[in-house]
């Protein structure tokens, strides 16, 4: 079975580098694309200075800096090693993931799979590239949890069993493409939002790699999502929500929880009842 060729589009955080490294071992990597950020224009600068937008971005920046003090994410994914790509020689930078440069690169390399994790929304011509398609790793269980901060919202809604990630084909919507797999991590007493999110991503990296192997074998995967579910946006998460969840966790919300890792692969049948479930418990 020939190795599938893979073009990876990903962010730069330790979790993104970890997944990219795992994918590089699942096939023949052709390129790893990073976004450098859109160029600043006068209109974009003016929008950024709008009071509501400025407050929202500023408060999120402060929260994220507080959450990542001590390089917790780097240690979770890389231990004592420095987070880095094993194939840094393949890195290509573009101002935006939908930049014509990225589309041209995909058309020139002609990858079997375009694998995405941690980029801006993909639109336009790029969606038509990749022999097997363009696939995304999303940090929530679609369709119930689409968008941003889905681990937080699953916990806030009292549904720790619905913490997890979705691997899905990308279409024009936000996390609405055909489902390939749900990956729900182990959940146990003492866990918190970040630990569960990182654990879900680490376990999803293995499933992502398995997907590449399945596609190379000629397996057909992907099931239409059974409804629109709910889309959570960054602006939905307020300080009051965070305080309430922190109190619940401190009060023992997860003390009696002990869930194993759960992986669900979705067959191409239209109805959810056709899904084939494979469950495994991490020792």
C-alpha positions in Angstrom: 0.0 0.0 0.0 1.6 3.3 -1.1 1.9 6.0 1.5 -0.6 8.8 1.0 0.9 12.2 0.2 -0.2 14.8 2.7 -0.2 18.6 2.7 -0.7 20.0 6.2 -2.2 23.3 7.1 -1.8 24.1 10.8 -1.2 26.7 13.5 2.0 27.2 15.5 1.0 26.2 19.0 2.5 23.1 20.6 -0.7 21.1 20.0 -0.6 22.0 16.3 3.0 21.0 15.9 2.3 17.7 17.7 -0.5 16.8 15.3 1.6 17.8 12.3 4.4 15.6 13.4 2.1 12.7 13.8 0.7 13.2 10.4 4.1 13.3 8.9 4.6 9.7 10.1 1.2 8.7 8.6 2.2 9.4 5.1 4.5 11.3 2.8 4.4 15.0 3.8 4.7 17.5 1.0 4.4 20.8 2.8 3.4 22.4 6.1 1.6 25.7 5.7 1.6 28.4 8.4 -0.3 31.6 8.3 1.7 34.8 9.1 -1.4 37.0 9.4 -3.2 39.3 7.0 -1.6 42.6 6.2 -2.9 45.6 8.1 -5.1 48.1 6.3 -6.6 51.3 7.5 -10.1 49.8 7.6 -8.9 46.7 9.5 -7.1 48.8 12.0 -10.3 50.9 12.5 -12.4 47.8 13.1 -9.9 46.5 15.6 -10.3 49.8 17.6 -14.0 49.4 17.9 -14.7 49.4 21.7 -16.6 46.1 21.9 -14.1 44.3 19.6 -11.1 45.7 21.4 -12.5 44.7 24.8 -13.3 41.2 23.6 -9.9 40.6 22.0 -8.1 42.2 25.0 -9.9 40.1 27.6 -9.3 36.9 25.6 -5.6 37.7 25.2 -5.3 38.3 29.0 -7.2 35.1 29.7 -5.1 33.0 27.4 -1.8 34.4 28.8 -3.0 33.4 32.3 -4.0 29.9 31.2 -0.7 29.1 29.5 1.6 30.4 32.2 4.3 27.8 32.8 4.2 26.3 29.3 1.7 23.7 30.3 0.7 23.0 26.7 4.3 22.5 25.6 5.0 20.1 28.5 1.8 18.2 27.8 2.6 17.5 24.2 6.4 17.5 24.2 7.5 16.8 27.8 10.9 18.2 28.4 11.6 18.7 24.7 11.2 22.0 22.9 8.0 22.1 20.8 9.1 21.9 17.2 8.3 20.4 13.8 10.2 17.3 12.8 10.0 18.5 9.2 10.7 22.2 9.5 12.2 22.0 6.1 8.7 21.7 4.6 7.3 24.9 6.1 5.7 27.4 3.7 4.4 30.7 5.1 1.4 32.6 3.6 -0.4 35.7 4.9 -3.7 33.8 4.9 -4.7 30.2 4.5 -6.9 31.1 1.5 -4.1 33.1 -0.2 -3.7 32.3 -3.9 -0.1 31.1 -3.0 -1.6 28.2 -1.0 -4.1 27.3 -3.7 -1.2 27.3 -6.3 0.9 25.1 -4.0 -1.9 22.6 -3.6 -2.4 22.4 -7.3 1.3 22.0 -8.0 1.9 19.3 -5.3 -1.4 17.5 -5.9 -1.6 15.9 -2.4 -3.8 12.9 -1.7 -5.0 14.5 1.5 -5.0 18.1 2.8 -5.0 17.9 6.6 -6.0 21.0 8.6 -5.7 21.9 12.3 -5.8 25.3 13.8 -6.1 27.7 10.8 -8.5 30.4 9.8 -11.7 29.3 8.0 -11.0 27.8 4.6 -12.9 29.3 1.8 -13.0 29.3 -2.0 -10.8 27.5 -4.4 -8.8 25.6 -1.8 -11.9 23.5 -0.9 -11.7 21.7 -4.2 -8.1 20.5 -3.7 -6.8 17.1 -2.4 -7.5 13.8 -4.2 -9.3 12.4 -1.2 -10.5 15.8 0.0 -9.6 18.4 2.6 -10.0 17.3 6.3 -10.1 19.2 9.5 -9.6 18.4 13.2 -12.1 20.4 15.2 -12.0 20.7 19.0 -15.6 19.8 19.7 -18.2 17.1 18.8 -20.0 18.3 15.8 -22.8 19.1 15.2 -23.8 19.7 18.8 -20.6 21.6 19.5 -19.3 23.6 16.6 -17.2 26.7 16.6 -15.0 28.0 19.5 -14.3 26.8 23.1 -16.3 23.6 22.7 -14.6 21.8 25.6 -15.6 24.7 27.9 -19.2 24.7 26.7 -19.6 20.9 27.0 -18.4 21.2 30.7 -20.5 24.3 31.3 -23.6 22.5 29.9 -23.0 19.6 32.3 -22.1 17.2 29.5 -18.5 16.0 30.2 -19.3 12.9 28.1 -19.6 15.2 25.1 -16.1 16.6 25.4 -14.0 15.6 22.4 -12.9 16.4 18.9 -14.3 15.8 15.4 -12.4 14.8 12.3 -14.5 15.9 9.3 -14.4 16.9 5.7 -14.4 20.6 5.2 -17.3 22.3 3.3 -18.4 25.9 3.1 -19.8 26.0 6.6 -18.2 26.1 10.0 -17.5 22.6 11.2 -20.5 21.3 9.1 -18.8 18.9 6.7 -19.3 15.2 6.6 -18.3 13.4 9.8 -15.4 11.0 9.7 -14.7 10.3 13.4 -15.6 11.5 16.9 -12.8 11.2 19.5 -13.8 11.5 23.1 -11.0 11.5 25.6 -10.7 9.8 29.0 -12.5 12.0 31.6 -11.7 11.5 35.3 -11.8 13.3 38.6 -9.4 16.3 38.8 -9.6 17.1 35.1 -10.2 20.6 33.9 -10.9 22.3 30.6 -7.4 22.5 29.3 -6.4 19.0 30.4 -9.4 17.5 28.6 -8.9 19.6 25.5 -5.2 18.7 25.2 -6.0 15.0 25.9 -8.7 15.0 23.2 -6.2 16.5 20.7 -3.4 14.1 21.5 -5.8 11.1 21.1 -7.2 12.6 18.0 -3.8 12.8 16.4 -3.7 9.0 16.4 -7.1 8.8 14.8 -6.1 11.4 12.2 -3.1 9.2 11.3 -5.4 6.1 11.0 -7.6 8.1 8.7 -4.7 8.7 6.3 -4.0 5.0 6.3 -7.7 4.1 5.7 -8.0 6.5 2.8 -4.8 5.1 1.3 -6.4 1.6 1.4 -9.4 2.9 -0.5 -11.9 3.0 2.3 -14.8 5.4 1.9 -15.6 7.5 5.0 -17.8 10.4 5.8 -21.4 10.8 6.9 -23.7 13.8 6.6 -24.2 15.5 9.9 -27.6 14.9 11.5 -28.6 18.5 11.9 -27.1 21.9 12.5 -26.5 21.5 16.2 -25.1 24.7 17.8 -22.4 27.1 16.8 -20.5 28.7 19.7 -18.6 31.9 19.0 -15.7 33.5 20.9 -17.9 36.3 22.0 -20.4 33.9 23.7 -17.9 33.1 26.5 -18.1 35.6 29.3 -16.3 36.0 32.6 -19.5 35.0 34.5 -19.5 31.7 32.6 -15.9 31.0 33.5 -16.4 31.8 37.1 -19.5 29.5 37.3 -17.7 26.6 35.7 -14.6 27.1 38.0 -16.9 26.9 41.0 -18.6 23.7 39.7 -15.2 22.0 39.1 -13.9 23.1 42.5 -17.1 21.7 44.1 -16.4 18.2 42.6 -18.3 18.3 39.4 -16.1 15.5 37.9 -15.4 13.6 41.1 -17.6 10.7 40.2 -16.7 10.7 36.5 -14.6 7.9 35.0 -15.0 7.7 31.2 -12.7 5.8 28.9 -11.4 7.0 25.6 -14.2 6.6 23.0 -13.7 6.6 19.2 -16.6 6.6 16.7 -16.0 6.2 13.0 -18.7 7.3 10.7 -19.6 5.2 7.6 -20.9 6.9 4.5 -24.5 5.9 5.1 -26.9 8.8 5.4 -28.4 7.8 8.8 -26.5 8.0 12.0 -27.6 4.5 12.9 -25.2 3.2 10.3 -22.2 4.6 12.3 -19.8 1.9 13.4 -18.4 2.5 16.9 -15.0 1.4 18.1 -14.3 1.9 21.8 -11.0 1.5 23.5 -9.8 2.2 27.0 -6.4 3.7 27.6 -4.5 1.8 30.2 
